[in-house]
Amino acid sequence: MGPFLRSKYKTNRIMFNLIIALIPLFIFSFSKNCFNPYRLGLISFVDMFDPVINIIIASLTSFVIEAIYALILKKKNYIKNSYAFFPGLFLALILPMHTPIYIIVIGSAVASISKIIFGGFGKNLFNPALVGYLVIMLFFTSILTTNNYFNAYELDTISKATPLTNASMVTGIGTYDQLVKPYGDLSDFFFGTIPGSFIETSAVLCLVAYVFLSLTKTIKWRIPLIYVATVFILTLGIGRLLGEGIYYPLFHILSGGLMFGSIFMATDPVTSAVTPIGQVLQGILLGIITVIFRFTGVEGVAFSILIVNPFVILLDKIGVQSRFKFIKSVIWFLLISIVIMATIFVLASSRRVEGNLDPNFEVISREKVNNQIIYNVSQKGYGGKIKAEITFENNQIINIEITSHHENMTQYDLIMEKGYLNDLINNQNDIESLDTISSATVTSNALKKMINNVLEYEKSN
């Protein structure tokens, strides 16, 4: 449909179909994250509705922001045709279920303002919900701890972080036992019984939504298909080069909201490509950028979509030209194929582990003072590098001092209060048996790895 043709019915139908597609996902997520913990007596009846309240508040915030805008500028039919509640709605669905209300209000307001800045519905350059998400992740990451993603039952049964956060902490690219087993098996990833944002964990229901939305021509079916396929091919290649099986690419496409983001976010009718070739190129670029982000320890779906959004016009231009000169699109696909191959080899090389070396661990200095050996080391934590001074005497660690860190202060203070550094010293001869600290899993696990790594390094010297 050309830009000069407008169909109010079509837009209304698109929005209606999106809501219909979200209903099964919402019912599953409410059952998993709210009703089941309530049934087990882990939360109260009122607490059961916390995520629902967040969704309502986010949607109302977006609506109010746009209503004020319309009132000030006296735009009579603006609200009627702007679908004002959608930015907040989608933002709340992709945030951790225990996100504080004030953060949700700020994110929803930013989402709607970003939409208004470009002229309102149908004119936005970036996906509004993801703009709100970006602001929240940039300014409130330290507040959104790992446990914000866990329902009450998961807090009792899972001692790891969310799957992708856990993956960013392992040595190399990890193994099946490290990546999948802490959460059950791949069927748990497929059906969605893993921790994550409120609505995005069930891959099977995302697939159902994809089929429904594609058949009703609500979304552009090529974008999710090519996006997910690109992530699969890249991670399959990386996994094969490093000796891992088919579980590795499946882990990546079934975790981190990739399925949900590819279907509901990447296909936003305003910020996605229109031409078939443009849609294919968009899906490939999204897949490449997402994998690169994931290998730097960042969940890349939201950020990848935002990065590609402003280039959609260029992708469509290539798509239009290819209709008349197909060789031009062939050249682009050849270039992208080279990029894919290079990405596989570069990322695989960056995670290749030689011997027992952990690429997330670094020995900054090693100094012998009298009968003591003093190490200055760093280990990747949740928020960045954790640096510490570790003192050995008679081949045993006698002191651990954290010199700098970028961890969530609530989690860090909990570790200090629990005396976890002393526990690490006392259990250094059987470090693997020491449990991590609930509510500070990632940080305590990083400290545990740091001690294990420095012990191995000292043995080799």
VMD Tcl script that draws the C-alpha trace (Angstrom):
set ca {
  {0.00 0.00 0.00}
  {1.46 3.34 -1.03}
  {1.95 6.15 1.48}
  {-0.80 8.18 -0.22}
  {-3.40 5.51 0.55}
  {-4.81 5.41 4.07}
  {-7.13 2.83 5.53}
  {-8.50 3.49 9.00}
  {-10.05 0.04 9.02}
  {-6.73 -1.58 8.28}
  {-4.97 0.24 11.13}
  {-7.74 -0.63 13.57}
  {-7.61 -4.25 12.47}
  {-3.82 -4.36 12.91}
  {-4.09 -3.11 16.49}
  {-7.00 -5.44 17.23}
  {-5.07 -8.45 15.89}
  {-2.03 -7.53 17.98}
  {-4.16 -7.54 21.13}
  {-5.70 -10.90 20.15}
  {-2.21 -12.37 19.61}
  {-1.07 -11.11 23.02}
  {-3.95 -12.68 24.97}
  {-2.60 -16.29 25.06}
  {0.84 -14.97 26.02}
  {-0.67 -12.87 28.79}
  {-2.75 -15.77 30.15}
  {0.29 -18.06 30.21}
  {2.51 -15.41 31.82}
  {-0.08 -14.56 34.47}
  {-0.51 -18.24 35.27}
  {3.26 -18.86 35.48}
  {4.37 -15.71 37.26}
  {1.32 -14.79 39.36}
  {-1.27 -17.50 39.88}
  {1.14 -20.42 40.40}
  {3.17 -18.67 43.15}
  {-0.12 -17.61 44.78}
  {-1.43 -21.19 44.58}
  {1.74 -22.38 46.32}
  {1.31 -19.80 49.08}
  {4.40 -17.83 48.11}
  {2.63 -14.51 47.48}
  {-0.60 -12.89 48.63}
  {-3.74 -12.48 46.53}
  {-3.01 -8.76 46.13}
  {0.63 -9.37 45.15}
  {-0.60 -11.71 42.44}
  {-1.83 -8.69 40.46}
  {1.37 -6.61 40.67}
  {2.39 -7.19 37.00}
  {-1.17 -6.41 35.86}
  {-1.10 -3.13 37.80}
  {2.24 -2.29 36.14}
  {0.72 -2.87 32.70}
  {-2.31 -0.69 33.51}
  {-0.15 2.12 34.92}
  {2.20 2.02 31.91}
  {-0.69 2.13 29.44}
  {-2.43 4.96 31.32}
  {0.81 6.96 31.51}
  {1.23 6.79 27.74}
  {-2.42 7.71 27.21}
  {-2.25 10.69 29.59}
  {0.96 12.05 28.04}
  {-0.54 12.01 24.56}
  {-3.88 13.37 25.81}
  {-2.09 16.35 27.38}
  {-0.20 16.89 24.11}
  {-3.43 16.80 22.11}
  {-5.15 19.15 24.59}
  {-2.35 21.71 24.52}
  {-2.16 21.76 20.71}
  {-5.95 21.42 20.35}
  {-5.74 18.32 18.16}
  {-9.35 17.15 18.29}
  {-9.06 13.70 16.68}
  {-5.49 12.97 17.73}
  {-6.22 10.60 20.63}
  {-8.89 8.77 18.66}
  {-6.37 7.79 15.98}
  {-3.10 7.66 17.91}
  {-3.47 4.36 19.83}
  {-1.91 6.24 22.72}
  {-1.76 3.37 25.21}
  {0.34 1.04 23.02}
  {3.86 2.39 23.86}
  {3.31 1.91 27.60}
  {1.58 -1.42 27.09}
  {4.42 -2.97 25.14}
  {7.04 -1.44 27.41}
  {5.46 -3.01 30.49}
  {5.28 -6.39 28.77}
  {9.03 -6.51 28.04}
  {10.21 -5.17 31.41}
  {10.97 -7.34 34.46}
  {7.74 -8.10 36.29}
  {8.95 -6.48 39.54}
  {10.02 -3.17 37.99}
  {9.28 -0.32 40.43}
  {6.24 1.72 39.43}
  {8.11 5.04 39.21}
  {10.51 3.53 36.66}
  {7.59 2.24 34.60}
  {6.00 5.72 34.65}
  {9.26 7.35 33.54}
  {9.82 4.78 30.77}
  {6.25 5.05 29.49}
  {6.44 8.84 29.48}
  {9.70 8.75 27.52}
  {8.19 6.25 25.07}
  {5.22 8.49 24.35}
  {7.30 11.67 24.18}
  {9.62 10.01 21.63}
  {6.54 9.21 19.57}
  {5.21 12.77 19.83}
  {8.54 14.34 18.89}
  {8.38 12.79 15.42}
  {4.78 13.86 14.87}
  {2.75 11.10 16.50}
  {1.38 7.80 15.29}
  {2.65 6.73 11.88}
  {5.58 9.17 11.85}
  {7.93 7.90 14.55}
  {11.47 7.04 13.45}
  {12.14 4.70 16.39}
  {9.93 2.12 18.08}
  {8.52 4.18 21.01}
  {8.33 1.31 23.52}
  {11.96 0.42 22.87}
  {13.05 4.04 23.31}
  {11.48 3.90 26.78}
  {13.18 0.57 27.39}
  {16.56 1.99 26.32}
  {16.27 4.89 28.76}
  {15.35 2.54 31.60}
  {18.27 0.23 30.84}
  {20.71 3.15 30.64}
  {19.68 4.92 33.84}
  {18.09 2.27 36.07}
  {20.06 -0.92 35.38}
  {21.52 -0.92 38.88}
  {17.99 -0.90 40.32}
  {16.65 -3.64 38.05}
  {18.49 -6.55 39.62}
  {18.42 -10.11 38.34}
  {15.72 -10.99 40.84}
  {13.30 -8.51 39.28}
  {12.91 -11.10 36.50}
  {12.08 -14.01 38.83}
  {8.67 -14.91 40.16}
  {8.42 -16.09 43.76}
  {8.60 -19.77 42.81}
  {11.70 -19.28 40.64}
  {13.46 -17.47 43.48}
  {13.10 -20.62 45.57}
  {14.02 -23.14 42.88}
  {16.59 -21.48 40.60}
  {19.93 -20.30 42.00}
  {21.16 -18.85 38.70}
  {20.53 -15.59 36.91}
  {18.32 -15.27 33.83}
  {19.58 -17.51 30.99}
  {21.39 -14.81 28.99}
  {22.89 -13.16 32.06}
  {24.11 -16.58 33.13}
  {25.52 -17.16 29.62}
  {27.50 -13.93 29.80}
  {29.22 -15.17 32.96}
  {30.45 -18.57 31.78}
  {33.91 -19.41 30.52}
  {34.00 -19.50 26.73}
  {30.53 -20.00 25.30}
  {29.50 -22.45 28.00}
  {28.23 -26.01 27.93}
  {24.79 -27.61 28.03}
  {25.16 -28.16 31.78}
  {26.00 -24.50 32.30}
  {23.50 -22.87 29.93}
  {20.45 -25.11 29.81}
  {20.48 -27.55 32.72}
  {20.04 -24.96 35.52}
  {16.58 -24.22 34.02}
  {15.57 -27.80 33.13}
  {15.96 -28.71 29.47}
  {15.22 -27.15 26.09}
  {11.53 -27.98 26.42}
  {11.38 -25.55 29.35}
  {12.78 -22.86 27.06}
  {10.33 -23.80 24.31}
  {7.25 -23.74 26.53}
  {8.45 -20.74 28.56}
  {8.89 -22.01 32.11}
  {12.17 -20.10 32.45}
  {12.77 -16.73 34.16}
  {12.56 -13.60 32.04}
  {10.50 -10.51 31.34}
  {6.79 -10.84 32.07}
  {5.39 -11.96 28.72}
  {8.26 -12.98 26.45}
  {9.42 -16.41 27.65}
  {7.02 -18.79 25.85}
  {8.48 -19.55 22.42}
  {5.63 -21.87 21.45}
  {2.99 -19.17 22.05}
  {5.14 -16.66 20.18}
  {5.11 -19.07 17.24}
  {1.32 -19.33 17.46}
  {1.14 -15.52 17.46}
  {3.52 -15.38 14.47}
  {1.33 -17.73 12.41}
  {-1.85 -15.84 13.32}
  {-0.37 -12.40 12.63}
  {1.19 -13.55 9.36}
  {-1.99 -15.18 8.06}
  {-4.01 -12.08 8.90}
  {-1.33 -9.93 7.19}
  {-0.91 -7.97 10.43}
  {2.89 -8.23 10.38}
  {5.55 -8.63 7.71}
  {6.32 -12.35 8.01}
  {9.78 -12.17 6.42}
  {11.36 -10.06 9.17}
  {10.88 -12.46 12.15}
  {11.70 -15.51 10.01}
  {14.97 -14.07 8.66}
  {15.87 -12.48 11.99}
  {15.58 -15.74 13.95}
  {17.19 -17.75 11.13}
  {20.20 -15.41 11.09}
  {20.70 -15.76 14.85}
  {20.39 -19.54 14.47}
  {22.95 -19.73 11.63}
  {25.46 -17.48 13.41}
  {25.27 -19.27 16.75}
  {25.26 -22.68 15.02}
  {28.50 -21.75 13.27}
  {30.07 -20.42 16.47}
  {28.95 -23.48 18.42}
  {30.31 -25.89 15.80}
  {33.69 -24.15 15.70}
  {33.94 -24.46 19.48}
  {32.69 -28.04 19.66}
  {29.15 -27.48 20.95}
  {26.02 -29.22 19.63}
  {22.68 -28.16 18.20}
  {21.49 -27.15 21.66}
  {23.62 -23.99 21.44}
  {21.76 -22.17 18.64}
  {18.45 -23.43 20.07}
  {19.37 -21.91 23.41}
  {19.91 -18.54 21.73}
  {16.70 -18.42 19.73}
  {14.58 -19.64 22.65}
  {15.90 -17.20 25.26}
  {16.22 -13.49 25.85}
  {12.94 -12.47 24.25}
  {14.22 -13.03 20.70}
  {11.00 -14.67 19.52}
  {8.78 -12.01 21.09}
  {10.92 -9.11 19.92}
  {11.21 -10.39 16.36}
  {7.42 -10.80 16.05}
  {5.98 -7.87 18.00}
  {8.78 -5.26 17.95}
  {10.83 -5.69 14.79}
  {7.67 -5.75 12.65}
  {6.29 -2.42 13.89}
  {4.48 -1.17 10.76}
  {5.98 2.32 10.99}
  {9.62 1.48 11.72}
  {10.11 -1.66 9.61}
  {10.90 -2.16 5.93}
  {8.13 -2.28 3.34}
  {9.80 -3.96 0.35}
  {10.44 -7.74 0.42}
  {14.20 -7.34 -0.14}
  {14.30 -4.58 2.47}
  {12.58 -6.86 4.99}
  {15.07 -9.66 4.33}
  {18.01 -7.29 4.73}
  {16.46 -5.90 7.92}
  {16.09 -9.39 9.39}
  {19.71 -10.26 8.56}
  {21.08 -7.05 10.07}
  {19.00 -7.54 13.22}
  {20.33 -11.07 13.61}
  {23.97 -10.05 13.18}
  {23.76 -7.12 15.58}
  {21.86 -9.17 18.18}
  {24.51 -11.90 18.25}
  {27.33 -9.35 18.49}
  {25.57 -7.68 21.43}
  {25.02 -11.00 23.17}
  {28.71 -11.83 22.92}
  {29.54 -8.56 24.64}
  {27.26 -9.50 27.55}
  {24.25 -7.39 26.53}
  {20.81 -8.69 25.57}
  {20.70 -7.31 22.06}
  {17.14 -7.64 20.75}
  {15.82 -4.21 21.82}
  {19.03 -2.36 21.03}
  {19.41 -4.07 17.64}
  {15.91 -3.02 16.58}
  {16.59 0.58 17.62}
  {19.90 0.63 15.74}
  {18.32 -0.69 12.53}
  {15.20 1.55 12.74}
  {16.75 4.66 11.11}
  {18.27 2.57 8.28}
  {14.94 1.14 7.17}
  {14.58 3.88 4.53}
  {17.93 2.87 3.03}
  {16.98 -0.82 3.09}
  {13.75 -0.06 1.26}
  {15.64 2.01 -1.28}
  {17.81 -1.03 -2.00}
  {14.65 -3.12 -2.18}
  {13.06 -0.80 -4.74}
  {16.20 -0.70 -6.88}
  {16.49 -4.50 -6.83}
  {13.08 -4.81 -8.49}
  {14.55 -3.23 -11.60}
  {18.22 -4.22 -11.21}
  {18.31 -7.51 -9.29}
  {22.12 -7.62 -9.46}
  {22.24 -4.77 -6.92}
  {20.51 -6.85 -4.28}
  {22.80 -9.80 -5.07}
  {25.82 -7.63 -4.30}
  {24.33 -6.67 -0.94}
  {23.59 -10.30 -0.07}
  {27.17 -11.28 -0.98}
  {28.52 -8.54 1.28}
  {26.24 -9.62 4.12}
  {27.30 -13.27 3.63}
  {30.92 -12.19 4.08}
  {29.95 -10.25 7.22}
  {28.15 -13.31 8.61}
  {31.16 -15.57 8.04}
  {33.52 -12.99 9.54}
  {31.22 -12.56 12.54}
  {31.19 -16.31 13.18}
  {34.98 -16.60 13.13}
  {35.66 -13.42 15.12}
  {33.14 -14.20 17.87}
  {34.20 -17.84 18.06}
  {37.84 -16.76 18.38}
  {36.97 -14.28 21.11}
  {35.37 -17.04 23.19}
  {37.89 -19.78 22.45}
  {39.35 -21.00 25.74}
  {42.96 -22.11 25.89}
  {43.55 -24.50 28.77}
  {41.83 -23.31 31.96}
  {42.02 -19.61 31.12}
  {38.81 -17.69 31.76}
  {38.52 -14.77 29.30}
  {36.46 -12.88 31.90}
  {39.36 -13.03 34.38}
  {42.51 -10.92 34.34}
  {45.63 -10.85 36.50}
  {46.60 -7.19 36.69}
  {49.67 -7.71 38.89}
  {51.39 -10.33 41.05}
  {53.81 -9.13 43.70}
  {55.81 -11.01 46.34}
  {56.19 -9.18 49.65}
  {58.16 -11.09 52.31}
  {56.33 -14.40 52.70}
  {53.12 -13.18 51.06}
  {52.01 -13.04 47.43}
  {49.62 -10.22 46.57}
  {47.44 -10.37 43.47}
  {45.48 -7.56 41.86}
  {42.87 -9.19 39.64}
  {39.59 -8.46 37.89}
  {36.58 -10.61 37.07}
  {33.55 -9.74 34.99}
  {30.49 -9.19 37.17}
  {26.91 -8.11 36.51}
  {27.66 -4.42 36.04}
  {31.24 -4.61 34.80}
  {34.66 -5.53 36.15}
  {35.08 -6.40 39.82}
  {38.63 -5.64 40.94}
  {40.15 -7.14 44.05}
  {43.40 -7.50 45.97}
  {43.94 -11.10 47.05}
  {46.70 -12.07 49.47}
  {48.28 -15.53 49.63}
  {50.41 -16.91 52.44}
  {51.72 -20.50 52.49}
  {49.72 -21.26 49.32}
  {46.47 -20.25 50.98}
  {44.33 -17.13 50.53}
  {44.32 -15.15 53.77}
  {42.61 -11.94 52.66}
  {40.26 -10.65 49.94}
  {39.66 -6.93 49.49}
  {37.36 -5.54 46.78}
  {39.07 -2.44 45.40}
  {36.44 -1.36 42.84}
  {33.23 -2.61 41.27}
  {30.16 -1.54 39.27}
  {27.67 -3.94 40.83}
  {24.20 -3.16 42.13}
  {24.77 -1.71 45.60}
  {21.86 -3.61 47.12}
  {23.35 -6.90 45.98}
  {26.89 -5.87 46.90}
  {25.86 -4.76 50.40}
  {24.03 -8.07 50.89}
  {27.22 -9.96 50.01}
  {29.19 -7.90 52.53}
  {26.54 -8.38 55.22}
  {26.54 -12.15 54.69}
  {30.33 -12.28 55.06}
  {30.68 -13.94 51.68}
  {34.34 -12.94 51.28}
  {35.17 -14.85 54.48}
  {33.14 -17.81 53.18}
  {35.26 -17.79 50.02}
  {38.45 -17.86 52.10}
  {37.17 -20.62 54.39}
  {35.98 -22.78 51.45}
  {38.86 -22.15 49.07}
  {39.89 -25.81 49.08}
  {36.41 -26.84 47.88}
  {35.19 -23.68 46.21}
  {32.65 -25.42 43.95}
  {30.66 -26.61 46.98}
  {30.07 -23.04 48.17}
  {26.59 -21.77 47.28}
  {25.97 -18.39 45.76}
  {23.85 -15.87 47.64}
  {20.18 -15.67 46.76}
  {19.21 -12.16 45.62}
  {22.85 -11.53 44.64}
  {23.44 -14.56 42.45}
  {25.41 -13.02 39.60}
  {27.76 -10.96 41.78}
  {28.45 -13.75 44.25}
  {29.00 -16.17 41.39}
  {31.51 -13.74 39.83}
  {33.41 -13.52 43.12}
  {33.41 -17.29 43.38}
  {34.85 -17.56 39.86}
  {37.45 -14.93 40.67}
  {38.75 -16.96 43.61}
  {38.72 -20.19 41.63}
  {40.63 -18.51 38.79}
  {43.27 -16.95 41.02}
  {43.77 -20.27 42.80}
  {44.32 -22.00 39.45}
  {46.69 -19.24 38.34}
  {48.73 -19.49 41.54}
  {49.04 -23.27 41.16}
  {50.45 -22.82 37.65}
  {53.07 -20.42 38.97}
}
mol new
graphics top color blue
foreach p $ca { graphics top sphere $p radius 0.5 }
foreach p [lrange $ca 0 end-1] q [lrange $ca 1 end] { graphics top cylinder $p $q radius 0.2 }
display resetview
